[in-house]
Amino acid sequence: MTPYHFGGRTAVLTGAASGIGEQLAYQLAARGSDLVLVDVDAARLEEVAGRIDRVTPGRSVRQLVADLSDRSAVDGVATQVLAEHPAIGLLVNNAGMALGGRFDQVTVDEFEKVMNVNFRAPFLLTHALLPALKAQPGAHLVNVSSLFGLIAPAGQSAYCASKFALRGLSQVLRAELADDGIGVTTVHPGGIRTRIAENAVIGSGVPAEEIEPNQRVFDKLLTYPPEKAARQILDAVAKRKARLLIASSAKLPDLLARLLPVGHERIVKAATSASVARRRAPQGVTR
């Protein structure tokens, strides 16, 4: 495919109020795209739009506040986008949420909410907006999966299920949409410094004493700058890359999983358990 050109096109971006999504919004505007920004956090979304207006005046920025776990809200977003933009150049399904806890420690409702945000919303938006993507020659689709769309550590059943599903859908769409001239990039970020751990829901069956040690372990992993991740994503879009792994925290586990399709699970479990044990140890005690 020819390289993707950002200037003069409209980009629809979910999860635009913080983290990778926020940085994508700034960088898309800098590259000349008009924007439709979607997020559940109205106040932070307003701040992002305000900064774009100050730094890159002249860009059209539409804000849509929506809870993507609610199917009617997702349908509403699609309806508004189609009414205002019959042709769009780029759709970035970036919004996501995490849920901590073993499968038997989370409720069905908690599990379903993660699936709804992380998989159903991208599926519904892509399906509804596909005519608008096809109406724009050389359009592109980005689905942000995760490191946990490559490996499946214990305690992440809902998140992994949603991100593996999004990865599978993306790979199918890349094959199907090639004839329409629409590129598809699947993104697998590693430990990006975002608010996803801070905002993660904890399964209602998780013992209180397990919550803080596990949160600290994952917080420690979130070090990669979101602005750098956003730049890599847009560069991958420009080059029409099929897959993008961001940070060594995604690349190394992916390599391990491909070399040891079954054995890597024991290594991941051992590393995670050791980290949690160190965090639980009293101050001054090492294990």
ZIVEN-V659117 format. One record per helix or strand of 3 or more residues. SS is the DSSP state (H for helix, E for strand). FROM is the first residue (numbers start at 1). LEN is the number of residues. Records with the same first field share a line. If there is no record, write none. Layout:
SS->FROM-LEN + FROM-LEN
This chain:
E->10-5 + 34-6 + 61-5 + 90-4 + 99-3 + 140-5 + 183-7 + 243-4
H->19-12 + 42-14 + 71-14 + 103-3 + 108-27 + 147-3 + 157-24 + 208-14 + 226-13 + 248-12 + 264-17
